Amino acid sequence: MATALRAVGKPSLRIKNVAASAAIVVLACATYAVAPFHQDLMQRLYRLPGLEFTGLQSLMALAGAYILVLAAYLLTEPEPGVSKSLRFFRVLASALRAPVATVRAGLSLVDRLAVLSTLLKSFFGPLMVIAMVDLCGGAWAYGTALIEAGLPQADIRPLFDRYVFWFLLKVVYFVDVLIFTVGYLVESRKLGNEIRSVDPTLVGWAAALACYTPFNALTGAVLGSPIEDFPHFDNTTIHITLNVVALSLLTIYTSASVALGLKASNLTHRGVVARGPYAVIRHPAYTCKNMAWWIGSVPLLIASFDRSWFEGVQAVGSIAGWSAIYVLRALTEEDHLRSVDGEYAAYAAKVRYRFIPGVV
């Protein structure tokens, strides 16, 4: 009886929580949808069995479904409190009413967490959802084409180049993005993935956002982009072997996301994970992704040196620059996690190496 009374209590707060959360979802998705650098994905057509839809239609449908699920949760949670979305709007209203006073007073830890969490989810939520849709559509297209092509009679390379590699790459990335999508959109103390802290530093945010659209275009303009997802080599054995190694590295990269589970998200402390590849090194995802990219850079690196030593050195500098960003991401993440509590320090004492076992 007491539980039932609590469940229907605070109706005004529940409605405000739902309205604020729905408003954040709508604003985030609308901002993503109208941004000029997302128009290709918004207009892209996807086909699944019995379905045909654009990126924009998928974003709208999934956003609507998410709002309904979120509303059901917020309206029925046993002991409702002020949601992060509602707290965000209250902080925003206070800043608009008295900006100078708000800046001077600063934000409480609870308000800062609400603001940063909301900004984080607003940026990464639509980005991950559309990436997930795009990867799912790509995996389906390459998978069905592979089945239709059948087994080759002689040379396997054409089949590998046209379908096998791309199908496997899309599947590996899809699993990774799916996990992170759920991680960003689902947060609950009962699930053990409540956000305890969001990195408050500009360096931490800059290092992370530099790797994502639209900011990665600026990063690429500064550093260059000498990396291919699918590098080509003249020798078929070398070509297939190195690309299989790259896919294997990306599979380990995705296994790190699987190990994170519902705690997967950038710039947050949601509890330390020490299972899977995280039991071996502290940043397995960054290590494996960069190693796969290094393989992808080999043909362009060779071509650059063939043209001139200057272009070759530029290509090496570009690869080193991109790798340095991931080193910076690792260092800022560790600084953030250590600043919250002692959990990460205890983990780092057990797992000594960041990137390469026994080396560094």
C-alpha positions as CSV (number, residue, x, y, z in Angstrom):
1,M,0.0,0.0,0.0
2,A,2.8,2.4,0.9
3,T,4.6,1.6,-2.3
4,A,1.5,2.3,-4.3
5,L,1.0,5.7,-2.5
6,R,4.6,6.7,-3.2
7,A,4.2,5.7,-6.9
8,V,1.4,8.2,-7.4
9,G,2.9,10.9,-5.2
10,K,4.4,14.1,-6.4
11,P,2.4,14.3,-9.7
12,S,3.5,17.8,-10.5
13,L,7.2,17.0,-10.2
14,R,6.7,13.9,-12.3
15,I,5.0,15.9,-15.1
16,K,7.7,18.5,-14.9
17,N,10.4,15.8,-15.2
18,V,8.7,14.3,-18.2
19,A,8.2,17.7,-19.9
20,A,11.8,18.8,-19.3
21,S,13.3,15.5,-20.5
22,A,11.1,15.4,-23.6
23,A,12.1,19.0,-24.4
24,I,15.8,18.1,-24.2
25,V,15.3,15.1,-26.5
26,V,13.4,17.3,-29.0
27,L,15.9,20.1,-28.9
28,A,18.9,17.8,-29.2
29,C,17.4,15.9,-32.2
30,A,16.2,19.1,-33.9
31,T,19.6,20.7,-33.6
32,Y,21.3,17.6,-35.0
33,A,18.8,17.3,-37.8
34,V,19.2,20.9,-39.1
35,A,23.0,21.1,-38.8
36,P,24.4,21.4,-42.3
37,F,27.2,18.8,-41.6
38,H,24.6,16.1,-40.9
39,Q,22.4,16.5,-44.0
40,D,24.0,13.6,-45.8
41,L,23.0,11.2,-43.1
42,M,19.6,12.9,-42.7
43,Q,18.7,12.4,-46.3
44,R,20.3,9.0,-46.8
45,L,17.9,6.2,-47.7
46,Y,18.0,2.9,-45.8
47,R,16.3,-0.4,-46.7
48,L,15.5,-3.2,-44.4
49,P,13.0,-6.1,-44.9
50,G,9.6,-4.4,-45.4
51,L,11.0,-1.0,-44.5
52,E,12.4,2.0,-46.4
53,F,13.3,5.2,-44.5
54,T,15.6,8.2,-44.4
55,G,18.0,9.0,-41.6
56,L,15.7,11.9,-40.5
57,Q,12.7,9.6,-40.3
58,S,14.6,7.1,-38.2
59,L,15.8,9.8,-35.9
60,M,12.3,11.1,-35.4
61,A,10.8,7.6,-34.8
62,L,13.5,6.6,-32.4
63,A,13.3,9.9,-30.5
64,G,9.6,9.5,-30.2
65,A,9.9,5.9,-28.9
66,Y,12.6,7.0,-26.4
67,I,10.4,9.8,-25.1
68,L,7.6,7.4,-24.5
69,V,9.8,5.0,-22.6
70,L,11.4,7.8,-20.6
71,A,8.0,9.2,-19.7
72,A,6.8,5.8,-18.5
73,Y,9.8,5.5,-16.3
74,L,9.6,9.0,-14.9
75,L,5.9,8.7,-14.2
76,T,6.2,5.4,-12.3
77,E,9.5,5.6,-10.5
78,P,8.9,4.9,-6.8
79,E,10.7,8.0,-5.3
80,P,10.9,10.7,-7.9
81,G,13.4,13.5,-7.5
82,V,14.3,16.5,-9.7
83,S,15.6,15.1,-13.0
84,K,18.8,16.3,-14.5
85,S,16.8,17.8,-17.4
86,L,14.6,19.7,-15.1
87,R,17.5,20.9,-13.1
88,F,19.2,22.0,-16.3
89,F,16.3,24.2,-17.3
90,R,16.2,25.7,-13.8
91,V,19.8,26.6,-14.0
92,L,19.3,28.0,-17.5
93,A,16.3,30.1,-16.3
94,S,18.4,31.4,-13.4
95,A,21.2,32.4,-15.7
96,L,18.8,34.2,-18.1
97,R,17.2,36.1,-15.2
98,A,20.4,37.1,-13.5
99,P,23.5,36.1,-15.5
100,V,26.1,38.0,-13.5
101,A,24.8,36.8,-10.1
102,T,24.6,33.2,-11.4
103,V,28.2,33.4,-12.6
104,R,29.4,34.9,-9.4
105,A,27.6,32.4,-7.3
106,G,28.7,29.4,-9.4
107,L,27.0,26.1,-9.7
108,S,26.5,23.6,-6.9
109,L,27.9,20.1,-7.6
110,V,24.5,18.8,-8.2
111,D,23.6,21.6,-10.7
112,R,27.0,21.3,-12.5
113,L,26.5,17.5,-12.9
114,A,23.0,18.1,-14.3
115,V,24.2,20.7,-16.8
116,L,27.2,18.8,-18.0
117,S,25.3,15.5,-18.2
118,T,22.5,17.1,-20.2
119,L,25.0,18.7,-22.6
120,L,26.8,15.4,-23.0
121,K,23.7,13.4,-23.7
122,S,22.4,16.1,-26.1
123,F,25.5,16.0,-28.2
124,F,26.2,12.3,-28.2
125,G,22.6,10.9,-28.1
126,P,21.5,11.8,-31.7
127,L,25.1,11.3,-33.0
128,M,25.2,7.7,-31.7
129,V,21.6,6.9,-32.7
130,I,22.2,7.9,-36.4
131,A,25.5,6.2,-36.4
132,M,23.8,3.0,-35.2
133,V,21.1,3.3,-37.9
134,D,23.8,3.9,-40.6
135,L,25.9,1.0,-39.5
136,C,22.9,-1.3,-39.2
137,G,21.8,-0.4,-42.7
138,G,25.3,-0.8,-44.1
139,A,25.7,-4.2,-42.4
140,W,22.4,-5.4,-43.8
141,A,23.3,-4.2,-47.3
142,Y,26.7,-5.8,-47.4
143,G,25.4,-9.0,-45.8
144,T,22.6,-9.5,-48.2
145,A,25.0,-8.7,-51.1
146,L,27.5,-11.2,-49.8
147,I,24.8,-13.9,-49.6
148,E,23.7,-13.2,-53.2
149,A,27.3,-13.2,-54.5
150,G,27.9,-16.7,-53.1
151,L,31.3,-18.4,-52.8
152,P,34.0,-17.5,-55.4
153,Q,35.1,-20.1,-57.8
154,A,38.8,-19.1,-57.6
155,D,40.1,-15.7,-56.4
156,I,38.6,-14.8,-53.0
157,R,40.0,-11.2,-53.0
158,P,37.2,-9.5,-55.1
159,L,34.6,-11.0,-52.7
160,F,36.7,-9.9,-49.7
161,D,37.1,-6.4,-51.0
162,R,33.6,-5.8,-52.1
163,Y,31.6,-7.4,-49.3
164,V,33.3,-9.4,-46.6
165,F,35.6,-6.7,-45.2
166,W,32.9,-4.1,-45.2
167,F,30.2,-6.4,-43.7
168,L,32.5,-7.4,-40.8
169,L,33.6,-3.7,-40.3
170,K,30.0,-2.5,-40.1
171,V,29.0,-5.3,-37.7
172,V,32.0,-4.6,-35.4
173,Y,31.3,-0.9,-35.3
174,F,27.5,-1.5,-35.0
175,V,28.0,-3.5,-31.8
176,D,30.3,-0.8,-30.4
177,V,27.9,2.1,-31.2
178,L,24.8,0.2,-30.0
179,I,26.4,-0.3,-26.6
180,F,27.4,3.4,-26.3
181,T,24.0,4.5,-27.6
182,V,22.3,2.6,-24.8
183,G,25.0,3.9,-22.3
184,Y,24.2,7.5,-23.2
185,L,20.4,7.1,-23.2
186,V,20.0,4.9,-20.1
187,E,21.0,5.9,-16.7
188,S,19.8,4.5,-13.4
189,R,21.1,3.9,-10.0
190,K,19.4,0.5,-10.0
191,L,21.3,-0.5,-13.1
192,G,24.6,0.6,-11.5
193,N,25.4,3.1,-14.3
194,E,24.3,6.4,-12.7
195,I,26.6,9.3,-13.7
196,R,28.7,10.3,-10.7
197,S,30.6,13.0,-12.4
198,V,31.2,14.5,-15.8
199,D,34.7,15.9,-16.7
200,P,34.5,19.6,-16.0
201,T,37.7,20.6,-17.9
202,L,37.9,22.2,-21.3
203,V,40.9,20.1,-22.2
204,G,39.0,16.9,-21.5
205,W,36.0,18.0,-23.6
206,A,38.2,19.3,-26.4
207,A,40.2,16.1,-26.6
208,A,37.0,14.0,-26.8
209,L,35.0,16.2,-29.2
210,A,38.0,16.5,-31.5
211,C,37.3,12.9,-32.6
212,Y,33.6,13.4,-33.5
213,T,31.6,15.2,-36.1
214,P,31.6,18.2,-36.7
215,F,34.8,18.9,-34.8
216,N,36.8,16.1,-36.4
217,A,36.6,18.0,-39.7
218,L,38.6,20.8,-38.0
219,T,41.0,18.3,-36.5
220,G,41.5,16.7,-39.9
221,A,42.1,20.1,-41.5
222,V,44.9,20.8,-39.0
223,L,46.4,17.3,-38.8
224,G,45.5,15.8,-42.1
225,S,43.9,12.4,-42.6
226,P,46.3,9.9,-44.0
227,I,44.3,6.9,-42.7
228,E,42.0,4.6,-44.7
229,D,39.4,2.3,-43.2
230,F,40.3,-0.3,-45.8
231,P,43.9,-0.1,-46.9
232,H,44.9,-1.9,-50.2
233,F,48.1,-3.8,-50.8
234,D,49.3,-5.3,-54.1
235,N,50.1,-8.7,-52.6
236,T,46.8,-10.6,-51.9
237,T,48.1,-12.5,-49.0
238,I,49.5,-9.4,-47.3
239,H,46.3,-7.5,-48.2
240,I,43.9,-10.0,-46.6
241,T,46.2,-10.8,-43.7
242,L,46.7,-7.1,-42.6
243,N,43.1,-6.3,-43.0
244,V,42.1,-9.3,-41.0
245,V,44.5,-8.2,-38.3
246,A,42.9,-4.7,-38.4
247,L,39.5,-6.2,-38.1
248,S,40.7,-8.3,-35.1
249,L,42.1,-5.2,-33.4
250,L,38.7,-3.5,-33.9
251,T,37.0,-6.5,-32.5
252,I,39.0,-6.2,-29.3
253,Y,38.2,-2.5,-29.4
254,T,34.5,-3.4,-29.4
255,S,35.0,-6.0,-26.8
256,A,36.1,-3.2,-24.5
257,S,32.7,-1.5,-25.1
258,V,31.0,-4.8,-24.3
259,A,33.0,-5.0,-21.0
260,L,31.8,-1.4,-20.2
261,G,28.2,-2.4,-20.8
262,L,25.7,0.1,-19.5
263,K,28.5,2.3,-18.2
264,A,29.8,3.1,-21.7
265,S,30.0,6.8,-22.4
266,N,32.6,9.5,-22.9
267,L,33.7,12.0,-20.2
268,T,31.8,10.4,-17.4
269,H,32.6,8.5,-14.2
270,R,30.0,5.8,-13.7
271,G,32.1,3.3,-11.8
272,V,35.3,1.5,-12.8
273,V,35.2,-1.6,-15.0
274,A,38.1,-4.1,-14.6
275,R,36.9,-7.0,-16.6
276,G,37.6,-8.2,-20.2
277,P,40.4,-6.3,-21.9
278,Y,40.4,-3.7,-19.0
279,A,41.9,-6.4,-16.8
280,V,45.0,-6.3,-19.1
281,I,45.5,-2.6,-19.9
282,R,43.7,0.6,-18.8
283,H,42.9,1.8,-22.3
284,P,42.4,-1.2,-24.6
285,A,39.9,0.6,-26.9
286,Y,42.3,3.5,-27.7
287,T,45.3,1.2,-28.2
288,C,43.5,-1.2,-30.5
289,K,41.7,1.5,-32.5
290,N,45.0,3.3,-33.1
291,M,46.8,0.1,-34.1
292,A,44.1,-0.6,-36.6
293,W,44.5,2.9,-37.9
294,W,48.2,2.5,-38.2
295,I,47.7,-0.5,-40.5
296,G,45.2,1.6,-42.5
297,S,47.8,4.4,-42.9
298,V,50.6,2.2,-44.4
299,P,49.6,2.5,-48.1
300,L,49.2,6.3,-47.9
301,L,52.4,6.5,-45.9
302,I,54.3,4.7,-48.6
303,A,52.7,6.8,-51.3
304,S,53.6,10.0,-49.5
305,F,57.3,9.0,-49.1
306,D,57.3,8.0,-52.8
307,R,56.3,11.5,-53.8
308,S,58.8,13.2,-51.5
309,W,60.4,13.0,-48.1
310,F,58.6,16.2,-47.0
311,E,55.2,14.6,-47.7
312,G,56.3,11.5,-46.0
313,V,57.3,13.4,-42.8
314,Q,54.0,15.2,-43.0
315,A,52.1,11.9,-43.1
316,V,54.0,10.6,-40.1
317,G,53.3,13.8,-38.2
318,S,49.6,13.5,-39.0
319,I,49.4,9.9,-37.7
320,A,51.4,10.9,-34.6
321,G,49.0,13.9,-34.1
322,W,45.9,11.7,-34.2
323,S,47.5,9.2,-31.8
324,A,48.5,12.0,-29.5
325,I,44.8,13.1,-29.3
326,Y,44.0,9.6,-28.0
327,V,46.8,9.7,-25.5
328,L,45.5,13.1,-24.3
329,R,42.0,11.6,-24.0
330,A,43.4,8.8,-21.9
331,L,45.3,11.2,-19.6
332,T,42.4,13.6,-19.1
333,E,40.0,10.7,-18.4
334,E,42.4,9.3,-15.8
335,D,42.8,12.8,-14.2
336,H,39.0,13.1,-14.1
337,L,38.4,9.6,-12.6
338,R,41.1,10.1,-10.0
339,S,39.6,13.4,-8.9
340,V,36.2,11.9,-8.1
341,D,37.1,9.1,-5.7
342,G,39.7,6.5,-4.9
343,E,38.2,3.7,-7.1
344,Y,40.2,4.5,-10.2
345,A,43.5,4.8,-8.2
346,A,42.9,1.4,-6.8
347,Y,42.2,0.0,-10.2
348,A,45.3,1.6,-11.7
349,A,47.4,0.1,-8.9
350,K,46.3,-3.3,-10.0
351,V,46.4,-2.7,-13.8
352,R,49.7,-0.9,-14.1
353,Y,49.9,-0.3,-17.9
354,R,47.9,2.2,-19.9
355,F,48.4,1.1,-23.5
356,I,50.9,-1.8,-23.9
357,P,51.3,-4.6,-21.3
358,G,54.8,-4.5,-19.8
359,V,55.8,-1.4,-21.6
360,V,53.7,1.7,-20.9
